[in-house]
Amino acid sequence: MIKFPVNQSLNESLTIIIPAYNEAEILANTIQSILDELSKAWTGWMEIIICENGSQDETLSIARSLAKKWIQVAVESLPAANYGNALRHGIQCAKGEVIAIFNADFWDIPFLIGAMSKIEDFDVIIGSKNLDRDSDRRAWNRRWITMSFNFLLKILFGYPGSDTHGIKAIRAGAARELVRECQTSGELFDTELVLRAHQKGMRILEIPVQVSEMRPSRYGLLKRVPKTLRDLWILYYFLKIKKSTADCADYRRL
């Protein structure tokens, strides 16, 4: 049985946000598995918000059927496929004091356990795929993209962390403050969240997580790299050109 460490922060309410675009194949199993694992230990209030966005398969109907089956599950639907807008909308709708960001193909309950036991002392807790390289079991091209991307973040923004994209836990007040300032959407939205948290001096912690592929990447290198470089330029413009860098955050790793 999974047990949470004894900590006052575990009494806080929790919202899990899951952006979902064309996830019909895995969505039901993801929600079932998350609820099964949390039911072994979680006693506080919680909700799971599925933020469906522009799906062309049965994702929305599956999400709605899951909401009918479990009272903890809510569905928000956006007309256009956009990961960042789905996250933004989910954060704005969240009722929990702590917001966890999962993906349908990448979520980790042990991370959530560790994060909730420490969230009282931090504003943002990141599940890092790169603290332990042996824990990243994805295809080589996805690992290469992640490593190259993180290197660019260090060069362009002086970011000291090892990961920005993927699962994380954020205090709701901090998340809403950051969302109000974010200028980007799309795949790099949660990267902007983390970079802005770093610039504002928020307390950030990294916890290592294991990751393996539940489905192949939807984007090949030829399509993904130019888009990522374009979005990085947008981030650089808003974070470095338009606004001077603030004091560095209190950044720690486990």
C-alpha positions as CSV (number, residue, x, y, z in Angstrom):
1,M,0.0,0.0,0.0
2,I,1.2,3.5,-0.8
3,K,1.5,5.7,2.3
4,F,2.0,9.4,2.4
5,P,4.6,10.8,4.9
6,V,3.0,12.5,7.9
7,N,2.9,16.1,7.0
8,Q,0.3,18.9,7.5
9,S,0.4,19.7,3.8
10,L,-1.3,16.4,3.0
11,N,-4.5,17.9,4.3
12,E,-4.6,20.4,1.5
13,S,-7.0,20.0,-1.3
14,L,-5.6,18.8,-4.7
15,T,-6.5,19.3,-8.3
16,I,-4.8,17.1,-11.0
17,I,-4.9,18.7,-14.5
18,I,-4.6,16.4,-17.5
19,P,-4.5,18.0,-20.9
20,A,-5.9,15.5,-23.4
21,Y,-5.6,15.7,-27.2
22,N,-6.5,12.5,-29.1
23,E,-5.9,10.3,-26.1
24,A,-8.8,7.9,-26.6
25,E,-6.5,4.9,-26.6
26,I,-5.1,5.5,-23.1
27,L,-7.3,8.0,-21.3
28,A,-9.6,5.6,-19.5
29,N,-6.8,3.5,-18.2
30,T,-4.9,6.6,-17.1
31,I,-7.8,7.9,-15.0
32,Q,-8.6,4.5,-13.6
33,S,-5.0,3.9,-12.6
34,I,-4.6,7.3,-11.0
35,L,-7.7,6.9,-9.0
36,D,-6.9,3.3,-7.9
37,E,-3.4,4.3,-6.6
38,L,-4.6,7.5,-4.9
39,S,-7.5,5.6,-3.2
40,K,-5.0,3.6,-1.2
41,A,-3.8,6.6,0.7
42,W,-5.6,9.8,-0.2
43,T,-8.2,11.0,2.3
44,G,-8.4,14.7,1.5
45,W,-10.5,16.4,-1.1
46,M,-9.4,16.1,-4.7
47,E,-10.5,16.5,-8.3
48,I,-9.1,15.5,-11.7
49,I,-9.8,18.0,-14.5
50,I,-9.5,16.5,-18.0
51,C,-8.8,19.4,-20.3
52,E,-9.8,18.0,-23.7
53,N,-8.6,20.3,-26.5
54,G,-9.5,19.9,-30.2
55,S,-9.5,16.1,-30.2
56,Q,-10.5,14.3,-33.5
57,D,-11.0,10.9,-31.9
58,E,-13.3,9.8,-29.1
59,T,-11.3,11.5,-26.3
60,L,-14.1,13.9,-25.4
61,S,-16.9,11.3,-25.2
62,I,-14.6,9.0,-23.1
63,A,-13.8,11.9,-20.8
64,R,-17.4,12.6,-20.3
65,S,-18.2,9.0,-19.5
66,L,-15.4,9.0,-16.9
67,A,-16.9,12.1,-15.3
68,K,-20.3,10.3,-15.1
69,K,-18.6,7.3,-13.5
70,W,-16.5,9.2,-10.9
71,I,-17.5,12.2,-9.0
72,Q,-13.8,13.3,-8.7
73,V,-13.5,13.7,-12.4
74,A,-14.5,16.9,-14.3
75,V,-14.2,17.7,-18.0
76,E,-13.4,20.9,-19.7
77,S,-13.4,21.0,-23.5
78,L,-11.7,23.6,-25.7
79,P,-12.3,23.8,-29.5
80,A,-8.7,24.0,-30.7
81,A,-5.8,21.7,-30.0
82,N,-3.4,23.6,-27.8
83,Y,-1.5,22.1,-24.9
84,G,-0.7,25.5,-23.3
85,N,-4.2,26.8,-23.5
86,A,-5.5,23.6,-22.0
87,L,-3.1,24.0,-19.0
88,R,-4.0,27.7,-18.6
89,H,-7.7,26.8,-18.6
90,G,-7.3,24.0,-16.2
91,I,-5.4,26.2,-13.7
92,Q,-8.1,28.8,-13.9
93,C,-10.8,26.2,-13.2
94,A,-8.9,24.4,-10.4
95,K,-10.4,24.4,-6.9
96,G,-7.6,22.7,-5.1
97,E,-5.0,24.5,-3.0
98,V,-2.3,22.4,-4.8
99,I,-2.3,21.9,-8.5
100,A,-0.6,18.8,-10.1
101,I,0.1,18.8,-13.8
102,F,0.1,15.3,-15.3
103,N,-0.1,14.2,-19.0
104,A,-2.2,11.3,-20.1
105,D,1.0,9.4,-21.1
106,F,3.2,10.7,-18.3
107,W,2.1,10.7,-14.7
108,D,3.7,9.5,-11.5
109,I,1.9,8.9,-8.1
110,P,5.2,8.4,-6.1
111,F,6.2,11.9,-7.4
112,L,2.8,13.2,-6.2
113,I,3.4,11.6,-2.8
114,G,6.8,13.2,-2.4
115,A,5.6,16.6,-3.7
116,M,2.6,16.8,-1.4
117,S,4.8,16.0,1.6
118,K,7.1,19.0,0.7
119,I,4.7,21.5,-0.9
120,E,4.4,23.4,2.4
121,D,8.0,24.6,1.9
122,F,8.0,25.2,-1.9
123,D,6.0,27.0,-4.5
124,V,6.8,24.7,-7.5
125,I,7.9,21.1,-7.4
126,I,9.1,19.6,-10.7
127,G,9.3,15.9,-11.6
128,S,12.7,15.8,-13.5
129,K,13.4,13.2,-16.1
130,N,17.1,14.2,-16.1
131,L,18.3,14.0,-12.5
132,D,18.8,10.3,-13.1
133,R,19.4,9.7,-16.8
134,D,18.9,5.9,-16.4
135,S,15.3,6.7,-15.4
136,D,14.5,8.1,-18.8
137,R,13.5,5.1,-20.9
138,R,12.0,7.0,-23.9
139,A,13.2,6.6,-27.5
140,W,16.6,8.2,-28.2
141,N,15.2,11.1,-30.3
142,R,12.9,12.2,-27.4
143,R,15.8,12.0,-24.9
144,W,18.0,14.0,-27.3
145,I,15.4,16.7,-27.7
146,T,15.0,17.0,-24.0
147,M,18.8,17.3,-23.3
148,S,19.3,19.8,-26.1
149,F,16.3,21.8,-25.0
150,N,17.6,22.0,-21.4
151,F,21.0,23.1,-22.6
152,L,19.4,26.0,-24.5
153,L,17.5,27.0,-21.4
154,K,20.7,27.3,-19.5
155,I,22.4,29.3,-22.3
156,L,19.5,31.6,-23.0
157,F,17.9,32.1,-19.6
158,G,20.5,31.0,-17.0
159,Y,18.0,28.4,-15.8
160,P,19.8,26.1,-13.3
161,G,17.3,23.2,-13.3
162,S,17.3,20.0,-15.3
163,D,13.7,19.9,-16.5
164,T,10.7,22.2,-17.1
165,H,8.3,20.1,-19.2
166,G,6.1,17.4,-17.8
167,I,4.7,16.6,-14.4
168,K,4.9,19.1,-11.6
169,A,3.0,20.3,-8.5
170,I,2.4,24.0,-7.9
171,R,0.7,25.9,-5.1
172,A,-2.5,27.3,-6.6
173,G,-1.8,30.9,-5.7
174,A,1.6,30.7,-7.3
175,A,0.2,29.0,-10.4
176,R,-2.5,31.7,-11.0
177,E,0.1,34.5,-10.5
178,L,2.3,32.9,-13.1
179,V,-0.5,32.2,-15.6
180,R,-1.6,35.9,-15.5
181,E,1.9,36.9,-16.7
182,C,2.5,34.1,-19.3
183,Q,2.5,35.2,-22.9
184,T,3.0,31.9,-24.7
185,S,0.7,28.9,-25.4
186,G,1.4,25.6,-27.1
187,E,4.0,23.1,-26.0
188,L,6.3,25.5,-24.1
189,F,3.6,27.0,-21.9
190,D,4.6,25.1,-18.8
191,T,8.3,25.9,-19.5
192,E,7.4,29.5,-19.4
193,L,5.6,28.9,-16.0
194,V,8.8,27.4,-14.6
195,L,11.1,30.1,-16.1
196,R,8.9,32.9,-14.7
197,A,8.8,31.2,-11.3
198,H,12.6,31.1,-11.4
199,Q,12.8,34.8,-12.3
200,K,10.3,35.8,-9.6
201,G,12.4,34.1,-6.9
202,M,9.8,31.4,-6.1
203,R,10.9,28.3,-4.2
204,I,11.6,25.5,-6.6
205,L,12.4,21.8,-5.9
206,E,13.2,19.0,-8.3
207,I,12.4,15.4,-7.6
208,P,13.6,12.6,-9.9
209,V,11.0,10.6,-11.8
210,Q,11.0,7.6,-14.1
211,V,9.5,7.9,-17.6
212,S,8.8,5.4,-20.3
213,E,6.8,5.7,-23.5
214,M,3.1,4.8,-23.3
215,R,2.7,5.8,-27.0
216,P,5.1,7.1,-29.7
217,S,5.7,10.9,-30.0
218,R,3.3,12.7,-32.3
219,Y,6.0,14.9,-33.7
220,G,9.1,14.0,-35.6
221,L,12.4,15.8,-35.4
222,L,11.9,17.7,-38.6
223,K,8.6,19.1,-37.4
224,R,9.3,19.6,-33.7
225,V,12.8,21.3,-33.8
226,P,11.8,24.3,-35.9
227,K,8.6,24.8,-33.8
228,T,10.6,24.6,-30.5
229,L,13.2,27.1,-31.7
230,R,10.5,29.5,-32.7
231,D,8.8,29.2,-29.3
232,L,12.1,29.6,-27.6
233,W,12.6,32.9,-29.4
234,I,9.2,34.0,-28.2
235,L,10.1,33.1,-24.6
236,Y,13.5,35.0,-25.0
237,Y,11.7,38.1,-26.3
238,F,9.2,38.2,-23.4
239,L,11.5,37.1,-20.6
240,K,14.9,38.7,-21.5
241,I,14.3,41.5,-24.0
242,K,11.1,43.0,-22.6
243,K,11.8,42.3,-19.0
244,S,15.1,42.3,-17.1
245,T,15.9,39.2,-15.1
246,A,14.8,39.2,-11.5
247,D,16.7,37.6,-8.5
248,C,17.4,33.9,-8.9
249,A,15.1,31.5,-7.2
250,D,15.8,29.4,-4.2
251,Y,16.5,26.2,-6.3
252,R,17.1,22.8,-4.8
253,R,17.2,19.2,-5.8
254,L,16.6,15.9,-4.1
